[in-house]
Amino acid sequence: MTSRLAERPETPPNPSIVIPFSRDTDFVERAILDQVHQKCAVLGSRTALVGLGGVGKSQLAIEYAYRTRDRSPETWVFWAHASNAARFEQSFRDIANCVEISGRQNPTANIFQLVHDWLCDEKRGKWALILDNVDDAGFLVEARRTGQNGQTSGIESGNPRSLVSYFPQRPHGSILVTTRSEDKALNLVEQRDIITIGPMSSEDALTLFENKLGGVDDGSNDGDVGAELLVALEFMPLAIVQAAAYILRRRPRFSVRKYLQGFRESDRKRASLLDYNSKQLRRDREAKNSIIVTWQISFDHVRKIRPSAADLLSLMSFFDRQGIPDAPLQDRSEQINSRQDQRESTASSCVDDNTGYVNDEEGSASQFSMSDGFEEDVSVLRNYSFISVNTNGTIFEMHGLVQLAMKKWLEAHGQIERWKRQFIKNLDAELPTGEYENWEKCRALFPHAQSAAAQRPKEKDSLLDWASILYNAAWYALRMGKGVETENMAVHVMKVRKKILGDEHSDTLNGMAM
């Protein structure tokens, strides 16, 4: 009786590839793939691909998996979905079934222990394990309970042990991780083993776009129209694939040229095009195919773990995407005062009520606390690749498409005017007059003043701050010989101040005299 109930011995299968995606025949060779192979070829290596959602991390991992199999047919290649605990456990069960681990069908078996022990056994041969979408590593690093002797029907009962502990580091195996967050990657790999994935090169992007269009030429892609569109898409793979799918679905009544024209029409039209949710065979079923939604999901996660970092990104989305200085970003309180009020507030903020002297210790401690919080916010946003920083650490940059995604989110949640007001007040507090001694600072802030000019606020107080920005920017533009910019800004200043302050107010007269 007992012998009949026992599992029959199974013939060990030959090494194979366990991956839920087919190979992409349109895959474009990217130089960074060689770096992935080099790092993963090291015995016992653990490597992480980190980058913004939609930058092509999973596609690189898929191609790496198939090439590993091509180069070394005796190597097992496993794929595990690591977006949540349930899918991760199912992936390990799939691996156990594929390699036919004895005892896997026992309902009380600890599937993680079984797979761990199999991976540790050198007699099983070489293997490569890919952990895809480790964007929430909490369930991997938290200690969970397993039953006595490591037996459990799931991952929720028994002696505490983290799932990470089931990833063996053995000379005959390697692990490749994909994630949007550097912090999450550091739960699994060393800093030196992180490979940052950025947008494609212009040549690779054009090849991908042409591949996805299927080589169909409708006569609309003359000249550099395709190249211009790729620049507008910032060479982001998911955005490129999205655009190609949108165009193909609407041909012959739609073309590359029409897509580019629509993309340049307005932020609203641009967001609509980028929100297109095309079906893609080589993206996880839980991943969103719209690049706008992909980034908004990452933003929602940032909001949960550090709301102040989400506030910083909201504020940054109103600046020109390049050359964003840190000074206008420091204050994100809704109660920020006008320029005059700020000067008065600064003069009295650290004054002791009893002595009338400045309390340097309290002031320094407060400033340090604020600075420390700001640096942590910056760190979180950089970890998610939402922003980058220059070599001296004082100037930030964002993808223009990330800014667009942020504004779409803010608009959907009724926060667009709030952060527009904040942006205008902060910039007004920083932008000086156009006098010669201020030219260096004006030069750095002028692109952001131009951005402000295109974002007129609704409220009266904010309108006056907006006019103040345009006045100082026009002053600087006049000194630089920028006649068109000077005139356009001066006209806006005059109209706003006449309407709110009246014809005889000194600020109105100053604006008219420019």
C-alpha positions as CSV (number, residue, x, y, z in Angstrom):
1,M,0.0,0.0,0.0
2,T,2.8,2.4,1.0
3,S,4.8,1.6,-2.1
4,R,1.8,2.4,-4.3
5,L,1.3,5.8,-2.6
6,A,5.0,6.7,-3.0
7,E,5.9,8.8,-5.9
8,R,7.4,6.9,-8.8
9,P,11.0,7.8,-9.7
10,E,11.1,10.2,-12.6
11,T,13.7,10.2,-15.3
12,P,15.7,13.5,-14.9
13,P,14.9,15.8,-17.8
14,N,17.5,17.4,-20.0
15,P,18.3,21.1,-19.3
16,S,15.8,23.4,-20.9
17,I,14.6,27.0,-20.8
18,V,11.6,27.9,-18.6
19,I,10.4,31.3,-19.7
20,P,6.9,32.5,-20.4
21,F,7.8,34.7,-23.3
22,S,8.7,34.0,-26.9
23,R,11.8,35.5,-28.4
24,D,11.5,38.9,-30.0
25,T,12.5,38.7,-33.7
26,D,12.5,42.5,-33.7
27,F,15.0,42.7,-30.9
28,V,17.6,45.4,-31.5
29,E,21.2,44.6,-30.5
30,R,22.1,47.0,-27.7
31,A,25.7,47.4,-26.6
32,I,24.7,47.1,-22.9
33,L,23.7,43.4,-23.5
34,D,27.4,42.6,-23.7
35,Q,27.9,44.0,-20.3
36,V,25.0,41.9,-19.0
37,H,26.6,38.7,-20.4
38,Q,30.0,39.6,-19.0
39,K,28.7,40.2,-15.4
40,C,26.4,37.1,-15.5
41,A,29.3,34.9,-16.8
42,V,31.1,35.4,-13.5
43,L,30.7,32.3,-11.3
44,G,28.1,32.7,-8.7
45,S,27.2,36.2,-9.9
46,R,24.2,38.3,-9.0
47,T,23.4,41.2,-11.3
48,A,20.6,43.7,-11.5
49,L,19.2,45.8,-14.4
50,V,17.8,49.0,-13.0
51,G,16.0,51.7,-14.9
52,L,12.8,53.7,-15.5
53,G,9.7,51.7,-16.5
54,G,9.5,51.2,-20.2
55,V,13.3,51.5,-20.8
56,G,13.6,47.8,-21.9
57,K,14.9,45.9,-18.9
58,S,12.7,42.9,-19.3
59,Q,13.3,42.8,-23.0
60,L,17.1,42.7,-22.4
61,A,16.5,39.9,-19.8
62,I,14.4,37.9,-22.3
63,E,17.1,38.1,-25.0
64,Y,19.8,37.3,-22.4
65,A,17.9,34.2,-21.5
66,Y,17.6,32.9,-25.0
67,R,21.2,33.7,-25.8
68,T,22.4,31.9,-22.7
69,R,20.5,28.9,-23.9
70,D,22.0,29.2,-27.4
71,R,25.6,29.5,-26.1
72,S,25.3,26.8,-23.5
73,P,22.6,24.2,-24.2
74,E,23.6,22.4,-21.0
75,T,22.5,25.4,-18.9
76,W,19.1,25.5,-17.3
77,V,17.4,28.9,-17.7
78,F,14.6,29.8,-15.3
79,W,12.3,32.8,-15.2
80,A,10.5,34.0,-12.0
81,H,7.8,36.7,-11.8
82,A,8.8,38.7,-8.7
83,S,6.1,41.4,-8.7
84,N,4.3,39.9,-5.7
85,A,4.4,36.9,-3.4
86,A,1.7,34.8,-5.1
87,R,3.2,35.0,-8.5
88,F,6.7,34.4,-7.2
89,E,5.5,31.2,-5.5
90,Q,3.8,30.0,-8.6
91,S,7.0,30.6,-10.6
92,F,8.9,28.4,-8.2
93,R,6.3,25.7,-8.6
94,D,6.7,25.9,-12.3
95,I,10.4,25.5,-11.9
96,A,9.9,22.5,-9.6
97,N,7.6,20.9,-12.2
98,C,10.0,21.5,-15.1
99,V,13.0,19.9,-13.4
100,E,10.7,17.2,-11.8
101,I,11.8,17.6,-8.2
102,S,10.8,14.7,-6.1
103,G,8.2,15.6,-3.4
104,R,6.9,18.7,-5.2
105,Q,3.4,17.3,-5.3
106,N,3.2,16.9,-1.6
107,P,0.7,19.5,-0.4
108,T,2.8,20.1,2.7
109,A,6.1,20.6,0.8
110,N,8.0,23.8,1.1
111,I,8.4,24.5,-2.6
112,F,11.1,27.1,-2.0
113,Q,13.2,24.7,0.0
114,L,12.9,22.0,-2.7
115,V,13.9,24.4,-5.4
116,H,16.7,25.8,-3.3
117,D,18.2,22.4,-2.6
118,W,17.9,21.5,-6.3
119,L,19.8,24.6,-7.3
120,C,22.5,23.9,-4.7
121,D,23.2,20.5,-6.1
122,E,26.1,20.8,-8.6
123,K,25.2,17.5,-10.2
124,R,22.1,19.2,-11.6
125,G,24.3,21.3,-13.9
126,K,24.6,25.0,-14.6
127,W,21.7,27.3,-14.2
128,A,20.6,31.0,-14.7
129,L,17.7,32.4,-12.7
130,I,16.0,35.6,-13.8
131,L,13.9,37.5,-11.2
132,D,11.7,39.9,-13.2
133,N,10.0,43.1,-11.9
134,V,11.4,43.1,-8.4
135,D,9.7,46.5,-7.8
136,D,8.5,45.7,-4.3
137,A,11.2,43.6,-2.6
138,G,9.4,43.7,0.7
139,F,7.9,40.3,0.4
140,L,11.3,38.9,-0.5
141,V,13.3,40.2,2.4
142,E,10.6,40.0,5.2
143,A,11.0,36.9,7.4
144,R,8.1,34.6,6.8
145,R,7.1,31.4,8.6
146,T,7.7,27.9,7.4
147,G,6.6,24.7,9.1
148,Q,8.6,22.2,11.1
149,N,11.5,20.7,9.2
150,G,11.0,23.3,6.4
151,Q,7.6,21.8,5.4
152,T,4.7,24.2,4.6
153,S,1.8,24.4,2.2
154,G,2.6,28.0,1.5
155,I,4.7,30.9,2.7
156,E,2.8,32.1,5.7
157,S,3.4,29.7,8.6
158,G,6.2,28.2,10.8
159,N,9.7,29.4,11.5
160,P,10.7,32.8,10.3
161,R,12.8,32.9,7.1
162,S,13.0,35.3,4.2
163,L,12.5,34.3,0.6
164,V,15.8,35.8,-0.3
165,S,17.5,33.1,1.8
166,Y,16.3,30.6,-0.8
167,F,18.4,32.1,-3.5
168,P,21.7,30.1,-3.4
169,Q,25.0,31.7,-4.4
170,R,26.7,28.8,-6.1
171,P,29.6,28.8,-8.6
172,H,27.4,26.8,-11.1
173,G,24.6,29.3,-11.0
174,S,23.8,33.1,-11.7
175,I,20.9,35.4,-10.9
176,L,19.7,38.4,-13.0
177,V,17.3,40.9,-11.5
178,T,15.2,43.5,-13.2
179,T,13.8,46.4,-11.1
180,R,12.9,50.1,-11.4
181,S,14.4,50.9,-8.0
182,E,18.1,50.8,-7.1
183,D,17.2,50.5,-3.4
184,K,15.2,47.3,-4.2
185,A,18.1,46.0,-6.2
186,L,20.5,46.5,-3.3
187,N,18.5,43.9,-1.3
188,L,19.7,41.3,-3.7
189,V,23.0,42.5,-5.3
190,E,26.1,44.6,-4.5
191,Q,26.2,48.2,-5.7
192,R,29.0,47.2,-8.2
193,D,26.7,44.6,-9.8
194,I,24.0,47.1,-10.8
195,I,23.7,48.0,-14.5
196,T,21.8,51.1,-15.1
197,I,19.6,50.9,-18.3
198,G,18.9,54.2,-20.1
199,P,17.1,55.1,-23.3
200,M,18.3,53.6,-26.6
201,S,20.8,55.3,-28.8
202,S,19.3,57.2,-31.8
203,E,20.5,54.5,-34.2
204,D,19.1,51.6,-32.1
205,A,15.8,53.5,-31.6
206,L,15.4,54.0,-35.3
207,T,16.0,50.3,-36.0
208,L,13.5,49.3,-33.4
209,F,10.9,51.7,-34.8
210,E,11.4,50.5,-38.4
211,N,11.3,46.8,-37.2
212,K,8.0,47.4,-35.4
213,L,6.5,49.2,-38.4
214,G,7.3,46.1,-40.4
215,G,9.2,48.0,-43.0
216,V,6.0,49.4,-44.5
217,D,6.6,52.7,-46.3
218,D,3.4,54.8,-46.8
219,G,5.3,57.7,-48.3
220,S,4.8,59.8,-45.2
221,N,8.2,59.0,-43.6
222,D,10.2,61.2,-46.0
223,G,13.2,63.1,-44.7
224,D,13.8,62.9,-41.0
225,V,10.2,62.6,-39.8
226,G,10.8,59.2,-38.1
227,A,14.0,60.5,-36.5
228,E,12.2,63.6,-35.3
229,L,9.5,61.5,-33.7
230,L,12.1,59.4,-31.9
231,V,13.7,62.5,-30.4
232,A,10.2,63.5,-29.2
233,L,9.8,60.1,-27.7
234,E,13.2,60.5,-26.0
235,F,14.4,57.1,-27.4
236,M,12.3,55.2,-24.8
237,P,11.7,51.6,-26.1
238,L,8.1,51.2,-24.8
239,A,7.1,54.6,-26.2
240,I,8.6,53.7,-29.5
241,V,6.8,50.3,-29.6
242,Q,3.6,52.1,-28.5
243,A,3.8,54.6,-31.3
244,A,4.5,52.0,-34.0
245,A,1.5,49.9,-32.8
246,Y,-0.8,53.0,-32.8
247,I,0.3,53.9,-36.4
248,L,0.0,50.3,-37.7
249,R,-3.5,49.8,-36.2
250,R,-4.7,52.9,-38.1
251,R,-3.0,52.5,-41.5
252,P,-3.5,53.5,-44.3
253,R,-5.4,56.4,-42.8
254,F,-2.6,57.3,-40.4
255,S,1.1,57.8,-40.8
256,V,4.3,58.6,-39.0
257,R,4.0,62.2,-40.0
258,K,0.4,62.5,-38.7
259,Y,1.5,60.9,-35.4
260,L,4.3,63.5,-35.0
261,Q,2.0,66.3,-35.9
262,G,-0.5,65.1,-33.2
263,F,2.3,64.6,-30.7
264,R,3.4,68.3,-31.2
265,E,-0.1,69.7,-31.1
266,S,-0.6,69.9,-27.3
267,D,0.2,68.3,-24.0
268,R,-3.3,66.8,-24.0
269,K,-2.9,65.2,-27.4
270,R,0.6,64.0,-26.5
271,A,-0.7,62.4,-23.3
272,S,-3.5,60.8,-25.3
273,L,-1.1,59.2,-27.8
274,L,1.2,58.0,-25.0
275,D,-1.7,56.5,-23.1
276,Y,-2.4,54.0,-25.9
277,N,-2.5,50.5,-24.4
278,S,-1.3,48.3,-27.2
279,K,-1.1,44.5,-26.6
280,Q,2.5,43.2,-26.3
281,L,3.3,39.5,-26.2
282,R,6.6,40.0,-24.4
283,R,5.4,42.0,-21.4
284,D,4.2,40.6,-18.2
285,R,0.4,40.4,-18.0
286,E,0.4,42.6,-14.9
287,A,2.7,45.2,-16.6
288,K,1.0,48.2,-18.3
289,N,1.7,48.7,-22.0
290,S,1.0,52.5,-21.8
291,I,4.2,54.3,-20.8
292,I,2.1,57.0,-19.1
293,V,0.4,54.4,-16.9
294,T,3.7,52.6,-16.3
295,W,5.3,55.7,-14.8
296,Q,2.2,56.7,-12.9
297,I,2.3,53.3,-11.1
298,S,5.9,54.0,-10.1
299,F,4.9,57.4,-8.9
300,D,2.0,56.0,-6.8
301,H,4.6,53.7,-5.2
302,V,6.9,56.7,-4.4
303,R,3.8,58.4,-2.8
304,K,3.3,55.5,-0.5
305,I,6.9,55.1,0.7
306,R,7.9,58.8,0.8
307,P,5.1,61.4,0.1
308,S,7.6,64.3,0.3
309,A,9.6,62.8,-2.6
310,A,6.4,62.6,-4.6
311,D,5.8,66.3,-3.8
312,L,9.3,67.2,-5.1
313,L,8.6,65.4,-8.4
314,S,5.3,67.1,-8.7
315,L,7.0,70.5,-8.3
316,M,9.8,69.6,-10.7
317,S,7.4,68.7,-13.5
318,F,6.6,72.4,-14.0
319,F,10.2,73.5,-14.6
320,D,12.0,73.2,-17.9
321,R,13.1,69.6,-18.0
322,Q,16.9,70.5,-18.1
323,G,19.1,72.6,-15.8
324,I,16.8,72.5,-12.8
325,P,18.7,74.1,-9.9
326,D,18.1,72.9,-6.4
327,A,17.4,76.3,-4.8
328,P,13.8,76.7,-6.1
329,L,13.0,73.2,-5.1
330,Q,13.7,73.4,-1.4
331,D,10.3,74.8,-0.3
332,R,7.2,72.8,-1.1
333,S,4.9,74.1,1.6
334,E,1.5,75.3,0.3
335,Q,1.8,78.3,2.6
336,I,4.9,79.7,1.0
337,N,4.7,83.5,1.2
338,S,5.3,86.2,-1.3
339,R,8.8,87.5,-2.0
340,Q,8.4,90.4,0.5
341,D,6.8,88.2,3.1
342,Q,9.6,85.7,2.7
343,R,12.3,88.4,3.4
344,E,10.5,89.4,6.5
345,S,10.0,85.8,7.6
346,T,13.7,85.0,7.0
347,A,14.7,87.9,9.1
348,S,12.6,86.8,12.1
349,S,12.5,83.1,11.8
350,C,15.4,82.4,14.0
351,V,15.0,85.3,16.4
352,D,14.5,84.4,20.1
353,D,11.2,85.9,21.4
354,N,12.8,86.7,24.8
355,T,16.2,88.1,23.8
356,G,15.6,89.4,20.3
357,Y,18.9,87.7,19.2
358,V,19.2,85.1,16.4
359,N,19.1,81.6,17.8
360,D,21.9,80.2,15.6
361,E,21.7,76.7,17.1
362,E,17.9,76.3,16.4
363,G,18.2,77.8,13.0
364,S,21.1,75.6,12.0
365,A,19.3,72.5,13.3
366,S,16.2,73.3,11.4
367,Q,18.1,74.0,8.2
368,F,20.0,70.7,8.6
369,S,16.8,68.8,9.1
370,M,15.2,70.3,6.0
371,S,18.4,69.7,3.9
372,D,18.6,66.1,5.1
373,G,14.9,65.5,4.1
374,F,15.5,67.1,0.7
375,E,18.5,64.9,0.1
376,E,16.5,61.8,0.9
377,D,13.7,62.9,-1.4
378,V,16.3,63.3,-4.2
379,S,17.8,59.9,-3.4
380,V,14.4,58.2,-3.8
381,L,13.6,59.9,-7.1
382,R,17.0,59.0,-8.4
383,N,16.6,55.4,-7.3
384,Y,13.5,55.2,-9.4
385,S,15.3,56.9,-12.4
386,F,12.7,59.7,-12.4
387,I,15.5,62.3,-12.3
388,S,19.2,62.5,-12.9
389,V,21.8,64.9,-11.4
390,N,24.9,66.5,-12.9
391,T,28.5,65.8,-11.7
392,N,28.6,68.5,-9.1
393,G,25.2,67.5,-7.7
394,T,23.4,70.8,-8.0
395,I,21.5,70.6,-11.3
396,F,18.7,68.1,-12.0
397,E,17.2,66.9,-15.2
398,M,14.0,65.0,-16.0
399,H,12.6,63.2,-19.0
400,G,10.1,65.4,-20.7
401,L,7.7,62.5,-21.0
402,V,8.0,61.9,-17.3
403,Q,7.0,65.5,-16.7
404,L,4.0,65.0,-19.0
405,A,3.0,61.8,-17.2
406,M,3.2,63.7,-13.9
407,K,1.1,66.6,-15.1
408,K,-1.5,64.1,-16.4
409,W,-1.6,62.5,-12.9
410,L,-1.8,65.9,-11.2
411,E,-4.6,67.0,-13.5
412,A,-6.6,63.7,-12.9
413,H,-6.3,64.2,-9.1
414,G,-7.1,67.9,-9.1
415,Q,-3.6,69.1,-8.0
416,I,-2.4,70.8,-11.1
417,E,-3.1,74.4,-9.9
418,R,-1.7,73.7,-6.5
419,W,1.7,72.7,-7.8
420,K,1.6,75.4,-10.5
421,R,1.2,78.0,-7.7
422,Q,4.1,76.4,-5.8
423,F,6.3,76.5,-8.9
424,I,5.5,80.1,-9.6
425,K,6.1,81.3,-6.1
426,N,9.4,79.4,-5.7
427,L,10.7,80.7,-9.1
428,D,9.5,84.3,-8.3
429,A,11.5,84.1,-5.0
430,E,14.7,83.1,-6.9
431,L,14.6,85.0,-10.1
432,P,16.4,88.4,-9.7
433,T,16.1,91.5,-11.8
434,G,17.9,91.8,-15.1
435,E,20.7,94.0,-13.9
436,Y,24.3,93.1,-14.9
437,E,25.3,91.7,-11.6
438,N,22.4,89.1,-11.8
439,W,23.0,87.9,-15.3
440,E,24.6,84.6,-14.3
441,K,21.7,83.6,-12.2
442,C,19.2,85.0,-14.7
443,R,20.8,82.9,-17.5
444,A,20.4,79.7,-15.4
445,L,16.7,80.5,-14.6
446,F,15.6,82.0,-17.9
447,P,14.5,78.7,-19.4
448,H,12.3,78.1,-16.4
449,A,10.9,81.6,-16.7
450,Q,10.0,80.7,-20.3
451,S,8.3,77.5,-19.0
452,A,6.4,79.6,-16.5
453,A,5.3,82.0,-19.2
454,A,3.4,79.1,-20.9
455,Q,1.7,78.1,-17.6
456,R,-0.5,81.0,-16.6
457,P,-2.2,80.4,-13.2
458,K,-5.8,81.1,-12.3
459,E,-5.7,82.8,-8.9
460,K,-5.1,86.5,-8.5
461,D,-2.2,86.3,-6.0
462,S,-0.4,83.7,-8.2
463,L,-1.0,85.9,-11.3
464,L,0.9,88.7,-9.7
465,D,3.8,86.4,-8.9
466,W,3.6,85.1,-12.4
467,A,3.8,88.7,-13.7
468,S,6.8,89.4,-11.5
469,I,8.6,86.4,-13.0
470,L,7.9,87.6,-16.5
471,Y,8.9,91.2,-15.7
472,N,12.3,90.2,-14.4
473,A,12.7,87.7,-17.3
474,A,11.8,90.4,-19.8
475,W,14.3,92.7,-18.2
476,Y,17.0,90.1,-18.7
477,A,15.9,89.3,-22.2
478,L,16.0,93.0,-23.1
479,R,19.6,93.2,-21.9
480,M,20.5,90.1,-24.0
481,G,18.9,91.6,-27.1
482,K,16.1,89.1,-27.2
483,G,13.5,91.4,-28.6
484,V,10.7,89.0,-29.3
485,E,10.8,87.3,-25.9
486,T,11.0,90.7,-24.2
487,E,7.9,92.0,-26.0
488,N,5.8,88.9,-25.5
489,M,6.6,88.8,-21.7
490,A,6.1,92.5,-21.3
491,V,2.7,92.5,-22.8
492,H,1.6,89.7,-20.4
493,V,3.0,91.7,-17.5
494,M,1.2,94.9,-18.5
495,K,-2.2,93.2,-19.0
496,V,-2.1,91.3,-15.7
497,R,-1.0,94.3,-13.6
498,K,-3.4,96.7,-15.3
499,K,-6.3,94.3,-14.6
500,I,-5.4,93.6,-10.9
501,L,-3.5,96.6,-9.8
502,G,-4.9,99.4,-12.0
503,D,-3.3,101.7,-14.5
504,E,-1.7,104.0,-12.0
505,H,0.0,101.5,-9.8
506,S,3.8,101.8,-9.8
507,D,4.3,98.1,-10.8
508,T,2.0,98.6,-13.8
509,L,3.8,101.8,-14.9
510,N,7.2,100.0,-14.5
511,G,6.0,97.2,-16.8
512,M,4.7,99.7,-19.4
513,A,8.0,101.5,-19.4
514,M,10.0,98.4,-20.4
